[in-house]
Amino acid sequence: MPGTGPRPAALAGGSPLNRMTRRIAAPLVRLIFRPVIEGRERIPATGPVVFAANHLSFVDSIAIPLAAPRPVYFLAKAEYFEGHGLKGRLTRWFFTATGAIPVRRGMHRDAQAALDTALEVLRAGAGFGIYPEGTRSLDGRLYRGRTGVAWLALTTRAPVVPVGLVGTEGIQPVGARLPRRSPVRVRFGEPLRFGPEYGDAGSAAARRRVTDEIMQAIGELSGQERAPGYNRPPQPE
């Protein structure tokens, strides 16, 4: 969306609004919800990083950026940035402040546009968050990963930090309008690096192999039961 979202030059260090939000909101969220955060020291301090996580709740895209020691950008559906009136302005401010980047969703060309946006973020030396399952798990199991995460890793050779989220579904269960206090754990794993020996992004076999390794690491961190196949097709959130 032209005119919305952070500019590439501001991505790596975060926009002024994003930096202010992290300074204010992160301590407040930790005070209220008291999440257990593990492995922050494993995250590379600079350079492009892909944060690949399981997905249990709408709040996951807030929990990871506030738990990480550096800005992490996620994609959000464009409609969140297009509302009118006070509610629309507040929604737009909130998603901009938390580092969300607007994208269209629904068609194949939209999916490629989303990956191209992610590529721009990584090439700017920033952190990008992605859910390889494609959408939230409603039964708590970890589903097979879709290979967009591998395409990003193999195209940029950026390290992939697996993230295991535990308990975020209790903060805002599906259908709940307001958040509630619930035990939460955010686990950052050791960075995974996929060099030339893995092949390139044009190889379906290479993308599948890399994606499976990433999902294995996520599963070890989250402790979830593994589902045998893919989650339902991604839905707008």
C-alpha positions as CSV (number, residue, x, y, z in Angstrom):
1,M,0.0,0.0,0.0
2,P,1.7,3.2,-1.1
3,G,2.1,5.7,1.7
4,T,1.5,3.3,4.5
5,G,4.0,1.4,6.7
6,P,7.6,1.9,7.5
7,R,10.1,3.0,4.8
8,P,13.1,0.6,4.0
9,A,15.6,3.0,5.5
10,A,13.8,3.0,8.8
11,L,13.2,-0.7,9.0
12,A,16.3,-2.1,10.7
13,G,16.2,0.2,13.7
14,G,12.5,0.8,13.7
15,S,10.5,3.9,13.0
16,P,10.4,6.6,15.8
17,L,6.8,5.5,16.6
18,N,7.8,1.8,16.7
19,R,10.8,2.6,19.0
20,M,8.6,4.6,21.3
21,T,6.0,1.9,21.4
22,R,8.6,-0.7,22.3
23,R,10.1,1.4,25.1
24,I,6.7,2.0,26.6
25,A,4.6,-1.0,25.8
26,A,7.2,-3.8,26.4
27,P,7.8,-3.1,30.1
28,L,4.0,-2.5,30.6
29,V,3.1,-5.8,28.9
30,R,5.7,-7.7,30.9
31,L,4.4,-6.2,34.1
32,I,0.8,-7.1,33.4
33,F,1.1,-10.4,31.7
34,R,4.5,-11.5,33.1
35,P,5.5,-13.6,30.1
36,V,8.5,-16.0,30.4
37,I,10.9,-15.1,27.6
38,E,13.7,-17.5,26.8
39,G,16.6,-17.2,24.3
40,R,16.7,-13.5,23.6
41,E,20.5,-13.6,23.6
42,R,20.4,-16.0,20.7
43,I,18.9,-13.4,18.3
44,P,21.5,-11.8,16.0
45,A,21.8,-8.1,17.0
46,T,22.1,-6.8,13.4
47,G,21.4,-7.9,9.9
48,P,18.4,-9.6,8.3
49,V,16.6,-12.3,10.4
50,V,13.6,-14.4,9.7
51,F,11.5,-15.1,12.9
52,A,9.5,-18.3,12.1
53,A,6.9,-19.1,14.8
54,N,3.9,-21.3,15.5
55,H,0.6,-19.4,15.5
56,L,-2.0,-19.8,18.2
57,S,-3.5,-16.3,18.6
58,F,-4.0,-12.9,17.1
59,V,-1.7,-11.5,19.9
60,D,1.3,-13.6,18.6
61,S,2.3,-10.7,16.2
62,I,2.4,-8.4,19.2
63,A,4.1,-10.8,21.7
64,I,7.1,-11.6,19.4
65,P,8.0,-7.9,18.7
66,L,7.7,-7.0,22.3
67,A,9.7,-10.0,23.5
68,A,12.5,-9.6,20.9
69,P,15.4,-7.3,21.6
70,R,15.1,-5.7,18.1
71,P,12.2,-4.7,15.8
72,V,10.3,-7.5,14.1
73,Y,7.9,-6.8,11.3
74,F,4.8,-8.8,10.4
75,L,2.4,-8.5,7.6
76,A,-1.2,-7.5,8.3
77,K,-4.2,-7.3,6.1
78,A,-4.5,-3.9,4.4
79,E,-8.1,-3.3,5.7
80,Y,-6.6,-2.6,9.2
81,F,-5.0,0.5,7.7
82,E,-8.0,1.8,5.8
83,G,-10.7,2.4,8.4
84,H,-12.4,5.7,8.8
85,G,-13.3,7.8,11.9
86,L,-11.8,7.6,15.3
87,K,-11.8,3.8,15.4
88,G,-10.1,3.6,12.0
89,R,-7.4,6.1,13.0
90,L,-6.7,4.2,16.3
91,T,-6.5,0.9,14.5
92,R,-4.1,2.3,11.9
93,W,-2.0,3.9,14.6
94,F,-1.9,0.6,16.6
95,F,-0.7,-1.5,13.7
96,T,1.8,1.0,12.5
97,A,3.2,1.4,16.1
98,T,3.7,-2.4,16.4
99,G,5.5,-2.6,13.1
100,A,2.8,-4.2,11.0
101,I,3.1,-3.8,7.2
102,P,-0.1,-3.8,5.2
103,V,-0.7,-6.3,2.4
104,R,-3.5,-7.5,0.3
105,R,-4.5,-11.1,0.8
106,G,-6.6,-13.7,-1.1
107,M,-5.2,-14.4,-4.5
108,H,-1.9,-16.0,-5.7
109,R,-0.5,-12.7,-6.9
110,D,-1.3,-11.3,-3.4
111,A,0.8,-14.1,-1.8
112,Q,3.7,-13.3,-4.1
113,A,3.4,-9.6,-3.3
114,A,3.5,-10.5,0.4
115,L,6.7,-12.5,-0.1
116,D,8.2,-9.6,-2.1
117,T,7.4,-7.2,0.8
118,A,9.1,-9.6,3.2
119,L,12.1,-9.7,0.9
120,E,12.3,-5.9,1.0
121,V,12.3,-6.0,4.8
122,L,15.1,-8.5,4.9
123,R,17.2,-6.8,2.3
124,A,16.9,-3.6,4.5
125,G,18.7,-5.6,7.2
126,A,15.6,-5.9,9.4
127,G,13.8,-8.7,11.3
128,F,10.7,-10.3,9.6
129,G,8.2,-12.5,11.3
130,I,6.3,-15.3,9.6
131,Y,4.0,-18.2,10.5
132,P,4.8,-21.1,8.2
133,E,1.5,-22.8,9.1
134,G,-0.2,-20.0,7.2
135,T,-2.9,-19.3,9.8
136,R,-3.8,-19.9,13.4
137,S,-4.0,-23.4,14.8
138,L,-7.5,-23.7,16.3
139,D,-6.9,-27.1,17.9
140,G,-3.4,-26.4,19.4
141,R,-1.5,-28.8,17.1
142,L,1.4,-27.8,14.9
143,Y,0.6,-28.2,11.3
144,R,2.9,-28.8,8.3
145,G,4.8,-25.6,7.2
146,R,4.2,-23.9,3.9
147,T,7.4,-23.2,1.9
148,G,7.3,-19.4,1.7
149,V,9.6,-19.3,4.8
150,A,12.1,-21.4,3.0
151,W,11.9,-19.2,-0.1
152,L,12.8,-16.2,2.0
153,A,15.7,-18.0,3.8
154,L,17.2,-19.4,0.6
155,T,16.8,-16.2,-1.4
156,T,18.4,-14.0,1.2
157,R,20.5,-16.5,3.1
158,A,19.3,-14.7,6.3
159,P,19.4,-16.8,9.5
160,V,16.0,-18.2,10.7
161,V,15.3,-17.9,14.4
162,P,12.6,-20.5,15.3
163,V,10.1,-19.2,17.9
164,G,7.9,-21.4,20.1
165,L,4.9,-19.6,21.6
166,V,3.1,-21.3,24.5
167,G,-0.1,-20.1,26.0
168,T,-0.9,-17.1,23.8
169,E,-4.2,-18.5,22.9
170,G,-5.3,-18.0,26.5
171,I,-4.8,-14.2,26.3
172,Q,-7.3,-13.7,23.5
173,P,-9.1,-16.9,22.5
174,V,-10.8,-17.0,19.2
175,G,-14.0,-14.9,19.5
176,A,-12.9,-13.0,22.6
177,R,-13.1,-9.2,22.3
178,L,-10.8,-8.3,25.1
179,P,-7.4,-9.8,26.3
180,R,-7.2,-11.6,29.6
181,R,-4.2,-12.6,31.8
182,S,-2.9,-16.0,31.0
183,P,0.5,-17.7,31.5
184,V,2.6,-17.1,28.3
185,R,6.1,-18.3,27.3
186,V,8.1,-17.1,24.3
187,R,11.0,-19.2,23.3
188,F,13.6,-18.1,20.8
189,G,15.7,-20.9,19.4
190,E,19.2,-21.1,18.0
191,P,19.4,-19.4,14.5
192,L,19.2,-21.8,11.6
193,R,21.4,-21.1,8.6
194,F,20.7,-22.5,5.2
195,G,23.8,-22.0,3.0
196,P,24.4,-22.9,-0.7
197,E,24.6,-26.6,0.2
198,Y,20.8,-26.6,0.7
199,G,20.2,-25.5,-2.9
200,D,18.4,-22.4,-4.1
201,A,14.9,-21.0,-3.7
202,G,13.9,-22.3,-7.2
203,S,14.1,-25.9,-6.0
204,A,10.9,-27.3,-4.6
205,A,12.8,-30.1,-2.9
206,A,15.2,-27.5,-1.2
207,R,12.2,-25.4,-0.1
208,R,10.5,-28.5,1.4
209,R,13.7,-29.7,3.2
210,V,14.3,-26.3,4.7
211,T,10.7,-25.8,5.8
212,D,10.6,-29.2,7.4
213,E,13.8,-28.4,9.4
214,I,12.3,-25.1,10.5
215,M,9.1,-26.7,11.6
216,Q,11.0,-29.4,13.5
217,A,12.8,-26.7,15.5
218,I,9.6,-24.8,16.2
219,G,7.9,-28.0,17.4
220,E,10.8,-28.7,19.8
221,L,10.4,-25.2,21.3
222,S,6.6,-25.1,21.5
223,G,6.1,-28.8,22.6
224,Q,3.0,-29.1,20.4
225,E,1.5,-32.3,19.0
226,R,2.3,-32.5,15.3
227,A,-0.6,-32.6,12.9
228,P,-0.1,-34.8,9.8
229,G,-1.0,-32.2,7.1
230,Y,-1.5,-28.6,6.4
231,N,-3.8,-26.3,8.3
232,R,-6.8,-24.9,6.4
233,P,-6.1,-22.3,3.7
234,P,-4.8,-19.0,5.2
235,Q,-7.6,-16.7,6.2
236,P,-7.4,-12.9,6.8
237,E,-6.9,-12.0,10.4
